[in-house]
């Protein structure tokens, strides 16, 4: 099994999405392999010198799941009520194998 990080970018106006939130949360709560899920709180975007200063939209979330494959994650997340309802502007799904911390997939990795 691998760990996957799913980043959602939501619209600035969450009025319609909030109507579906209970269904979305119930769906997430039933996911096998769910490690963590939640919206980002207020933060600060920083940029390296010389980079464009395009800030992320204010509303986003991070979902961390354990699954057999990227294909499985993509198929599963097609069913998310937020995605089905068009309340996600952008979805980024990446396999994430952290070498440090409680979610270490392979303790022999030893590098970040």
N, CA, C and O atoms as CSV, one atom per row, in Angstrom:
chain,resi,resn,atom,element,x,y,z
A,1,UNK,N,N,0.844,-1.182,0.000
A,1,UNK,CA,C,0.000,0.000,0.000
A,1,UNK,C,C,0.889,1.245,0.000
A,1,UNK,O,O,1.975,1.252,0.580
A,2,UNK,N,N,0.413,2.277,-0.652
A,2,UNK,CA,C,1.135,3.543,-0.726
A,2,UNK,C,C,0.278,4.638,-0.097
A,2,UNK,O,O,-0.927,4.478,0.095
A,3,UNK,N,N,0.927,5.739,0.214
A,3,UNK,CA,C,0.230,6.900,0.763
A,3,UNK,C,C,0.098,7.931,-0.349
A,3,UNK,O,O,1.026,8.139,-1.131
A,4,UNK,N,N,-1.068,8.577,-0.412
A,4,UNK,CA,C,-1.339,9.589,-1.426
A,4,UNK,C,C,-1.822,10.869,-0.755
A,4,UNK,O,O,-2.613,10.834,0.188
A,5,UNK,N,N,-1.334,11.993,-1.256
A,5,UNK,CA,C,-1.787,13.303,-0.810
A,5,UNK,C,C,-2.660,13.881,-1.914
A,5,UNK,O,O,-2.251,13.950,-3.073
A,6,UNK,N,N,-3.850,14.290,-1.546
A,6,UNK,CA,C,-4.792,14.883,-2.501
A,6,UNK,C,C,-5.023,16.323,-2.071
A,6,UNK,O,O,-5.482,16.579,-0.958
A,7,UNK,N,N,-4.705,17.256,-2.952
A,7,UNK,CA,C,-4.904,18.682,-2.674
A,7,UNK,C,C,-6.104,19.159,-3.481
A,7,UNK,O,O,-6.154,18.980,-4.697
A,8,UNK,N,N,-7.060,19.759,-2.804
A,8,UNK,CA,C,-8.223,20.360,-3.461
A,8,UNK,C,C,-8.087,21.873,-3.398
A,8,UNK,O,O,-7.669,22.424,-2.380
A,9,UNK,N,N,-8.440,22.540,-4.485
A,9,UNK,CA,C,-8.607,23.983,-4.499
A,9,UNK,C,C,-10.087,24.249,-4.722
A,9,UNK,O,O,-10.685,23.772,-5.686
A,10,UNK,N,N,-10.662,25.017,-3.811
A,10,UNK,CA,C,-12.096,25.327,-3.861
A,10,UNK,C,C,-12.318,26.746,-4.376
A,10,UNK,O,O,-11.397,27.563,-4.363
A,11,UNK,N,N,-13.538,27.043,-4.831
A,11,UNK,CA,C,-13.851,28.414,-5.221
A,11,UNK,C,C,-13.800,29.340,-4.008
A,11,UNK,O,O,-13.927,28.895,-2.867
A,12,UNK,N,N,-13.615,30.618,-4.267
A,12,UNK,CA,C,-13.591,31.593,-3.182
A,12,UNK,C,C,-14.940,31.631,-2.463
A,12,UNK,O,O,-14.995,31.739,-1.238
A,13,UNK,N,N,-16.012,31.543,-3.223
A,13,UNK,CA,C,-17.356,31.526,-2.637
A,13,UNK,C,C,-17.755,30.068,-2.408
A,13,UNK,O,O,-17.999,29.323,-3.358
A,14,UNK,N,N,-17.818,29.676,-1.147
A,14,UNK,CA,C,-18.116,28.290,-0.785
A,14,UNK,C,C,-19.600,28.057,-0.481
A,14,UNK,O,O,-19.958,26.996,0.030
A,15,UNK,N,N,-20.452,29.011,-0.778
A,15,UNK,CA,C,-21.874,28.917,-0.421
A,15,UNK,C,C,-22.499,27.623,-0.918
A,15,UNK,O,O,-23.135,26.911,-0.141
A,16,UNK,N,N,-22.333,27.309,-2.184
A,16,UNK,CA,C,-22.944,26.091,-2.741
A,16,UNK,C,C,-22.273,24.830,-2.202
A,16,UNK,O,O,-22.945,23.837,-1.922
A,17,UNK,N,N,-20.964,24.869,-2.058
A,17,UNK,CA,C,-20.246,23.696,-1.553
A,17,UNK,C,C,-20.672,23.362,-0.125
A,17,UNK,O,O,-20.766,22.189,0.236
A,18,UNK,N,N,-20.926,24.378,0.679
A,18,UNK,CA,C,-21.309,24.134,2.067
A,18,UNK,C,C,-22.638,23.385,2.174
A,18,UNK,O,O,-22.898,22.715,3.173
A,19,UNK,N,N,-23.467,23.499,1.156
A,19,UNK,CA,C,-24.739,22.754,1.149
A,19,UNK,C,C,-24.491,21.252,1.019
A,19,UNK,O,O,-25.298,20.441,1.475
A,20,UNK,N,N,-23.367,20.885,0.395
A,20,UNK,CA,C,-23.029,19.489,0.148
A,20,UNK,C,C,-22.031,18.968,1.192
A,20,UNK,O,O,-21.726,17.776,1.219
A,21,UNK,N,N,-21.530,19.854,2.040
A,21,UNK,CA,C,-20.485,19.475,2.994
A,21,UNK,C,C,-20.834,18.242,3.830
A,21,UNK,O,O,-19.982,17.364,3.969
A,22,UNK,N,N,-22.041,18.129,4.395
A,22,UNK,CA,C,-22.336,16.922,5.186
A,22,UNK,C,C,-22.191,15.631,4.378
A,22,UNK,O,O,-21.679,14.635,4.888
A,23,UNK,N,N,-22.638,15.645,3.124
A,23,UNK,CA,C,-22.510,14.470,2.255
A,23,UNK,C,C,-21.032,14.195,1.943
A,23,UNK,O,O,-20.591,13.046,1.954
A,24,UNK,N,N,-20.276,15.266,1.665
A,24,UNK,CA,C,-18.839,15.142,1.388
A,24,UNK,C,C,-18.109,14.551,2.590
A,24,UNK,O,O,-17.290,13.645,2.435
A,25,UNK,N,N,-18.401,15.057,3.786
A,25,UNK,CA,C,-17.726,14.567,4.995
A,25,UNK,C,C,-18.111,13.125,5.308
A,25,UNK,O,O,-17.269,12.336,5.738
A,26,UNK,N,N,-19.369,12.780,5.097
A,26,UNK,CA,C,-19.793,11.392,5.321
A,26,UNK,C,C,-19.068,10.468,4.344
A,26,UNK,O,O,-18.634,9.378,4.716
A,27,UNK,N,N,-18.941,10.911,3.093
A,27,UNK,CA,C,-18.229,10.118,2.083
A,27,UNK,C,C,-16.772,9.925,2.497
A,27,UNK,O,O,-16.256,8.809,2.449
A,28,UNK,N,N,-16.098,11.020,2.907
A,28,UNK,CA,C,-14.704,10.930,3.349
A,28,UNK,C,C,-14.561,10.003,4.547
A,28,UNK,O,O,-13.638,9.190,4.602
A,29,UNK,N,N,-15.470,10.123,5.501
A,29,UNK,CA,C,-15.397,9.314,6.721
A,29,UNK,C,C,-15.490,7.824,6.432
A,29,UNK,O,O,-14.974,7.010,7.198
A,30,UNK,N,N,-16.137,7.461,5.342
A,30,UNK,CA,C,-16.277,6.060,4.975
A,30,UNK,C,C,-15.159,5.513,4.105
A,30,UNK,O,O,-15.177,4.337,3.742
A,31,UNK,N,N,-14.181,6.356,3.765
A,31,UNK,CA,C,-13.095,5.904,2.892
A,31,UNK,C,C,-12.163,4.942,3.605
A,31,UNK,O,O,-11.633,5.274,4.666
A,32,UNK,N,N,-11.951,3.759,3.048
A,32,UNK,CA,C,-10.922,2.890,3.619
A,32,UNK,C,C,-9.551,3.536,3.370
A,32,UNK,O,O,-9.298,4.059,2.285
A,33,UNK,N,N,-8.695,3.499,4.351
A,33,UNK,CA,C,-7.356,4.059,4.182
A,33,UNK,C,C,-7.237,5.543,4.456
A,33,UNK,O,O,-6.159,6.110,4.282
A,34,UNK,N,N,-8.321,6.197,4.883
A,34,UNK,CA,C,-8.237,7.632,5.175
A,34,UNK,C,C,-7.296,7.853,6.357
A,34,UNK,O,O,-7.464,7.251,7.417
A,35,UNK,N,N,-6.313,8.715,6.164
A,35,UNK,CA,C,-5.366,9.050,7.233
A,35,UNK,C,C,-5.705,10.393,7.869
A,35,UNK,O,O,-5.634,10.545,9.088
A,36,UNK,N,N,-6.076,11.376,7.030
A,36,UNK,CA,C,-6.394,12.717,7.524
A,36,UNK,C,C,-7.099,13.482,6.407
A,36,UNK,O,O,-6.879,13.222,5.224
A,37,UNK,N,N,-7.945,14.423,6.799
A,37,UNK,CA,C,-8.618,15.263,5.807
A,37,UNK,C,C,-9.072,16.551,6.476
A,37,UNK,O,O,-9.528,16.537,7.619
A,38,UNK,N,N,-8.948,17.644,5.774
A,38,UNK,CA,C,-9.447,18.906,6.301
A,38,UNK,C,C,-9.028,20.089,5.461
A,38,UNK,O,O,-8.057,20.038,4.706
A,39,UNK,N,N,-9.802,21.171,5.616
A,39,UNK,CA,C,-9.496,22.419,4.929
A,39,UNK,C,C,-8.299,23.086,5.582
A,39,UNK,O,O,-8.069,22.967,6.786
A,40,UNK,N,N,-7.546,23.791,4.751
A,40,UNK,CA,C,-6.461,24.604,5.279
A,40,UNK,C,C,-7.056,25.772,6.050
A,40,UNK,O,O,-8.148,26.247,5.738
A,41,UNK,N,N,-6.334,26.222,7.048
A,41,UNK,CA,C,-6.709,27.415,7.797
A,41,UNK,C,C,-5.938,28.596,7.232
A,41,UNK,O,O,-5.156,28.440,6.294
A,42,UNK,N,N,-6.153,29.760,7.791
A,42,UNK,CA,C,-5.429,30.949,7.334
A,42,UNK,C,C,-3.939,30.680,7.346
A,42,UNK,O,O,-3.432,29.989,8.230
A,43,UNK,N,N,-3.247,31.217,6.376
A,43,UNK,CA,C,-1.820,30.965,6.283
A,43,UNK,C,C,-1.096,32.091,5.597
A,43,UNK,O,O,-1.565,33.229,5.565
A,44,UNK,N,N,0.039,31.766,5.056
A,44,UNK,CA,C,0.892,32.763,4.425
A,44,UNK,C,C,1.620,32.106,3.262
A,44,UNK,O,O,2.296,31.093,3.444
A,45,UNK,N,N,1.488,32.667,2.082
A,45,UNK,CA,C,2.208,32.176,0.912
A,45,UNK,C,C,3.528,32.935,0.806
A,45,UNK,O,O,3.552,34.164,0.878
A,46,UNK,N,N,4.614,32.203,0.637
A,46,UNK,CA,C,5.922,32.832,0.453
A,46,UNK,C,C,6.502,32.407,-0.878
A,46,UNK,O,O,6.173,31.342,-1.400
A,47,UNK,N,N,7.360,33.239,-1.418
A,47,UNK,CA,C,7.937,32.982,-2.718
A,47,UNK,C,C,9.434,33.196,-2.684
A,47,UNK,O,O,9.922,34.103,-2.009
A,48,UNK,N,N,10.166,32.367,-3.408
A,48,UNK,CA,C,11.600,32.565,-3.553
A,48,UNK,C,C,11.837,33.797,-4.413
A,48,UNK,O,O,10.997,34.171,-5.232
A,49,UNK,N,N,12.978,34.415,-4.216
A,49,UNK,CA,C,13.312,35.602,-4.983
A,49,UNK,C,C,13.258,35.293,-6.473
A,49,UNK,O,O,13.819,34.295,-6.927
A,50,UNK,N,N,12.590,36.141,-7.222
A,50,UNK,CA,C,12.502,35.979,-8.662
A,50,UNK,C,C,11.322,35.149,-9.136
A,50,UNK,O,O,11.058,35.089,-10.337
A,51,UNK,N,N,10.603,34.504,-8.215
A,51,UNK,CA,C,9.439,33.712,-8.628
A,51,UNK,C,C,8.214,34.603,-8.752
A,51,UNK,O,O,8.112,35.642,-8.101
A,52,UNK,N,N,7.287,34.176,-9.602
A,52,UNK,CA,C,6.022,34.894,-9.709
A,52,UNK,C,C,5.304,34.840,-8.370
A,52,UNK,O,O,5.396,33.850,-7.645
A,53,UNK,N,N,4.605,35.887,-8.056
A,53,UNK,CA,C,3.918,35.956,-6.774
A,53,UNK,C,C,2.410,35.730,-6.952
A,53,UNK,O,O,1.599,36.594,-6.616
A,54,UNK,N,N,2.058,34.587,-7.471
A,54,UNK,CA,C,0.655,34.227,-7.639
A,54,UNK,C,C,0.262,33.382,-6.429
A,54,UNK,O,O,0.716,32.247,-6.278
A,55,UNK,N,N,-0.578,33.943,-5.578
A,55,UNK,CA,C,-0.974,33.216,-4.375
A,55,UNK,C,C,-2.047,32.193,-4.694
A,55,UNK,O,O,-2.850,32.366,-5.610
A,56,UNK,N,N,-2.040,31.128,-3.918
A,56,UNK,CA,C,-3.088,30.114,-4.019
A,56,UNK,C,C,-4.421,30.734,-3.618
A,56,UNK,O,O,-4.449,31.640,-2.784
A,57,UNK,N,N,-5.525,30.266,-4.194
A,57,UNK,CA,C,-6.825,30.723,-3.713
A,57,UNK,C,C,-6.951,30.417,-2.211
A,57,UNK,O,O,-6.323,29.482,-1.716
A,58,UNK,N,N,-7.756,31.200,-1.494
A,58,UNK,CA,C,-7.812,31.058,-0.035
A,58,UNK,C,C,-8.421,29.750,0.458
A,58,UNK,O,O,-8.151,29.340,1.586
A,59,UNK,N,N,-9.225,29.093,-0.349
A,59,UNK,CA,C,-9.900,27.877,0.100
A,59,UNK,C,C,-9.279,26.645,-0.533
A,59,UNK,O,O,-9.220,26.520,-1.756
A,60,UNK,N,N,-8.821,25.744,0.309
A,60,UNK,CA,C,-8.237,24.501,-0.175
A,60,UNK,C,C,-8.251,23.475,0.932
A,60,UNK,O,O,-8.557,23.788,2.083
A,61,UNK,N,N,-7.920,22.253,0.580
A,61,UNK,CA,C,-7.913,21.180,1.563
A,61,UNK,C,C,-6.839,20.160,1.213
A,61,UNK,O,O,-6.370,20.080,0.077
A,62,UNK,N,N,-6.468,19.391,2.218
A,62,UNK,CA,C,-5.530,18.292,2.046
A,62,UNK,C,C,-6.189,17.030,2.573
A,62,UNK,O,O,-6.736,17.007,3.676
A,63,UNK,N,N,-6.126,15.984,1.765
A,63,UNK,CA,C,-6.649,14.678,2.150
A,63,UNK,C,C,-5.498,13.693,1.981
A,63,UNK,O,O,-4.831,13.687,0.946
A,64,UNK,N,N,-5.267,12.874,2.975
A,64,UNK,CA,C,-4.201,11.882,2.921
A,64,UNK,C,C,-4.837,10.502,3.072
A,64,UNK,O,O,-5.541,10.230,4.044
A,65,UNK,N,N,-4.574,9.635,2.088
A,65,UNK,CA,C,-5.152,8.292,2.107
A,65,UNK,C,C,-4.074,7.259,1.801
A,65,UNK,O,O,-3.050,7.557,1.186
A,66,UNK,N,N,-4.337,6.048,2.247
A,66,UNK,CA,C,-3.494,4.916,1.901
A,66,UNK,C,C,-4.300,4.077,0.916
A,66,UNK,O,O,-5.475,3.795,1.149
A,67,UNK,N,N,-3.659,3.678,-0.193
A,67,UNK,CA,C,-4.362,2.915,-1.229
A,67,UNK,C,C,-3.355,2.061,-1.997
A,67,UNK,O,O,-2.143,2.241,-1.878
A,68,UNK,N,N,-3.881,1.140,-2.778
A,68,UNK,CA,C,-3.031,0.223,-3.539
A,68,UNK,C,C,-2.351,0.905,-4.723
A,68,UNK,O,O,-1.226,0.549,-5.073
A,69,UNK,N,N,-3.020,1.887,-5.348
A,69,UNK,CA,C,-2.439,2.492,-6.549
A,69,UNK,C,C,-3.041,3.866,-6.816
A,69,UNK,O,O,-4.096,4.219,-6.289
A,70,UNK,N,N,-2.345,4.622,-7.643
A,70,UNK,CA,C,-2.846,5.915,-8.088
A,70,UNK,C,C,-4.179,5.737,-8.808
A,70,UNK,O,O,-5.104,6.523,-8.606
A,71,UNK,N,N,-4.278,4.719,-9.638
A,71,UNK,CA,C,-5.524,4.457,-10.371
A,71,UNK,C,C,-6.689,4.240,-9.408
A,71,UNK,O,O,-7.796,4.720,-9.656
A,72,UNK,N,N,-6.447,3.518,-8.308
A,72,UNK,CA,C,-7.499,3.302,-7.320
A,72,UNK,C,C,-7.938,4.619,-6.679
A,72,UNK,O,O,-9.132,4.859,-6.498
A,73,UNK,N,N,-6.967,5.470,-6.339
A,73,UNK,CA,C,-7.288,6.761,-5.722
A,73,UNK,C,C,-8.098,7.616,-6.693
A,73,UNK,O,O,-9.116,8.197,-6.316
A,74,UNK,N,N,-7.645,7.692,-7.937
A,74,UNK,CA,C,-8.358,8.504,-8.927
A,74,UNK,C,C,-9.791,8.014,-9.123
A,74,UNK,O,O,-10.719,8.821,-9.179
A,75,UNK,N,N,-9.974,6.718,-9.226
A,75,UNK,CA,C,-11.324,6.163,-9.402
A,75,UNK,C,C,-12.187,6.455,-8.184
A,75,UNK,O,O,-13.353,6.824,-8.325
A,76,UNK,N,N,-11.633,6.294,-7.002
A,76,UNK,CA,C,-12.390,6.547,-5.778
A,76,UNK,C,C,-12.806,8.000,-5.673
A,76,UNK,O,O,-13.954,8.297,-5.343
A,77,UNK,N,N,-11.881,8.911,-5.953
A,77,UNK,CA,C,-12.170,10.332,-5.775
A,77,UNK,C,C,-13.062,10.922,-6.866
A,77,UNK,O,O,-13.497,12.068,-6.758
A,78,UNK,N,N,-13.332,10.154,-7.904
A,78,UNK,CA,C,-14.345,10.568,-8.883
A,78,UNK,C,C,-15.734,10.590,-8.226
A,78,UNK,O,O,-16.645,11.255,-8.719
A,79,UNK,N,N,-15.889,9.869,-7.122
A,79,UNK,CA,C,-17.179,9.749,-6.440
A,79,UNK,C,C,-17.387,10.775,-5.331
A,79,UNK,O,O,-18.466,10.829,-4.740
A,80,UNK,N,N,-16.376,11.588,-5.039
A,80,UNK,CA,C,-16.515,12.588,-3.979
A,80,UNK,C,C,-17.642,13.558,-4.342
A,80,UNK,O,O,-17.625,14.128,-5.433
A,81,UNK,N,N,-18.619,13.757,-3.454
A,81,UNK,CA,C,-19.714,14.681,-3.745
A,81,UNK,C,C,-19.255,16.090,-4.108
A,81,UNK,O,O,-19.914,16.757,-4.906
A,82,UNK,N,N,-18.147,16.557,-3.546
A,82,UNK,CA,C,-17.628,17.871,-3.930
A,82,UNK,C,C,-17.174,17.854,-5.387
A,82,UNK,O,O,-17.441,18.799,-6.128
A,83,UNK,N,N,-16.500,16.803,-5.798
A,83,UNK,CA,C,-16.021,16.685,-7.176
A,83,UNK,C,C,-17.196,16.528,-8.135
A,83,UNK,O,O,-17.268,17.207,-9.160
A,84,UNK,N,N,-18.112,15.631,-7.797
A,84,UNK,CA,C,-19.285,15.377,-8.644
A,84,UNK,C,C,-20.099,16.658,-8.834
A,84,UNK,O,O,-20.609,16.921,-9.923
A,85,UNK,N,N,-20.216,17.452,-7.767
A,85,UNK,CA,C,-21.007,18.680,-7.823
A,85,UNK,C,C,-20.285,19.872,-8.413
A,85,UNK,O,O,-20.867,20.953,-8.505
A,86,UNK,N,N,-19.026,19.709,-8.818
A,86,UNK,CA,C,-18.283,20.807,-9.423
A,86,UNK,C,C,-17.768,21.827,-8.419
A,86,UNK,O,O,-17.537,22.981,-8.779
A,87,UNK,N,N,-17.585,21.421,-7.163
A,87,UNK,CA,C,-17.142,22.348,-6.118
A,87,UNK,C,C,-15.632,22.330,-5.904
A,87,UNK,O,O,-15.126,22.973,-4.984
A,88,UNK,N,N,-14.920,21.602,-6.738
A,88,UNK,CA,C,-13.459,21.558,-6.672
A,88,UNK,C,C,-12.930,22.159,-7.967
A,88,UNK,O,O,-13.205,21.647,-9.052
A,89,UNK,N,N,-12.169,23.246,-7.854
A,89,UNK,CA,C,-11.605,23.890,-9.042
A,89,UNK,C,C,-10.414,23.115,-9.583
A,89,UNK,O,O,-10.197,23.042,-10.793
A,90,UNK,N,N,-9.644,22.538,-8.663
A,90,UNK,CA,C,-8.433,21.816,-9.061
A,90,UNK,C,C,-8.196,20.692,-8.063
A,90,UNK,O,O,-8.354,20.866,-6.854
A,91,UNK,N,N,-7.814,19.542,-8.592
A,91,UNK,CA,C,-7.491,18.394,-7.743
A,91,UNK,C,C,-6.115,17.891,-8.156
A,91,UNK,O,O,-5.894,17.555,-9.319
A,92,UNK,N,N,-5.189,17.840,-7.198
A,92,UNK,CA,C,-3.848,17.335,-7.438
A,92,UNK,C,C,-3.683,16.082,-6.585
A,92,UNK,O,O,-3.862,16.127,-5.368
A,93,UNK,N,N,-3.343,14.969,-7.219
A,93,UNK,CA,C,-3.170,13.704,-6.511
A,93,UNK,C,C,-1.731,13.243,-6.739
A,93,UNK,O,O,-1.291,13.084,-7.878
A,94,UNK,N,N,-1.008,13.033,-5.643
A,94,UNK,CA,C,0.384,12.615,-5.744
A,94,UNK,C,C,0.652,11.483,-4.773
A,94,UNK,O,O,0.183,11.496,-3.634
A,95,UNK,N,N,1.418,10.496,-5.241
A,95,UNK,CA,C,1.883,9.489,-4.300
A,95,UNK,C,C,2.883,10.184,-3.391
A,95,UNK,O,O,3.693,10.996,-3.839
A,96,UNK,N,N,2.814,9.854,-2.109
A,96,UNK,CA,C,3.631,10.542,-1.115
A,96,UNK,C,C,4.175,9.497,-0.158
A,96,UNK,O,O,3.423,8.900,0.613
A,97,UNK,N,N,5.462,9.281,-0.206
A,97,UNK,CA,C,6.095,8.284,0.644
A,97,UNK,C,C,7.057,8.975,1.594
A,97,UNK,O,O,8.261,9.015,1.342
A,98,UNK,N,N,6.531,9.524,2.692
A,98,UNK,CA,C,7.389,10.278,3.602
A,98,UNK,C,C,8.436,9.388,4.266
A,98,UNK,O,O,8.105,8.321,4.782
A,99,UNK,N,N,9.694,9.819,4.255
A,99,UNK,CA,C,10.752,9.012,4.871
A,99,UNK,C,C,10.865,9.239,6.382
A,99,UNK,O,O,11.571,8.504,7.071
A,100,UNK,N,N,10.174,10.248,6.887
A,100,UNK,CA,C,10.229,10.573,8.308
A,100,UNK,C,C,8.825,10.723,8.871
A,100,UNK,O,O,7.901,11.104,8.152
A,101,UNK,N,N,8.665,10.427,10.139
A,101,UNK,CA,C,7.394,10.630,10.814
A,101,UNK,C,C,6.573,9.356,10.925
A,101,UNK,O,O,7.017,8.278,10.528
A,102,UNK,N,N,5.364,9.494,11.472
A,102,UNK,CA,C,4.553,8.313,11.777
A,102,UNK,C,C,3.974,7.596,10.559
A,102,UNK,O,O,3.471,6.480,10.692
A,103,UNK,N,N,4.031,8.205,9.385
A,103,UNK,CA,C,3.459,7.589,8.196
A,103,UNK,C,C,4.525,7.024,7.264
A,103,UNK,O,O,4.271,6.863,6.070
A,104,UNK,N,N,5.677,6.731,7.771
A,104,UNK,CA,C,6.778,6.206,6.966
A,104,UNK,C,C,6.351,4.884,6.339
A,104,UNK,O,O,5.966,3.940,7.029
A,105,UNK,N,N,6.431,4.845,5.027
A,105,UNK,CA,C,6.054,3.635,4.305
A,105,UNK,C,C,7.203,2.634,4.275
A,105,UNK,O,O,6.990,1.424,4.358
A,106,UNK,N,N,8.428,3.155,4.156
A,106,UNK,CA,C,9.604,2.294,4.030
A,106,UNK,C,C,10.713,2.865,4.911
A,106,UNK,O,O,11.392,3.814,4.520
A,107,UNK,N,N,10.897,2.289,6.095
A,107,UNK,CA,C,11.873,2.824,7.038
A,107,UNK,C,C,13.306,2.723,6.538
A,107,UNK,O,O,14.192,3.356,7.112
A,108,UNK,N,N,13.561,1.964,5.508
A,108,UNK,CA,C,14.920,1.854,4.972
A,108,UNK,C,C,15.258,3.009,4.029
A,108,UNK,O,O,16.415,3.166,3.639
A,109,UNK,N,N,14.241,3.837,3.652
A,109,UNK,CA,C,14.477,4.961,2.733
A,109,UNK,C,C,15.505,5.938,3.293
A,109,UNK,O,O,16.547,6.172,2.683
A,110,UNK,N,N,15.203,6.503,4.456
A,110,UNK,CA,C,16.132,7.358,5.171
A,110,UNK,C,C,16.479,8.696,4.541
A,110,UNK,O,O,17.424,9.342,4.995
A,111,UNK,N,N,15.750,9.148,3.505
A,111,UNK,CA,C,16.037,10.482,2.960
A,111,UNK,C,C,14.725,11.202,2.663
A,111,UNK,O,O,13.688,10.567,2.477
A,112,UNK,N,N,14.779,12.511,2.622
A,112,UNK,CA,C,13.581,13.309,2.381
A,112,UNK,C,C,13.466,13.734,0.941
A,112,UNK,O,O,12.509,14.414,0.572
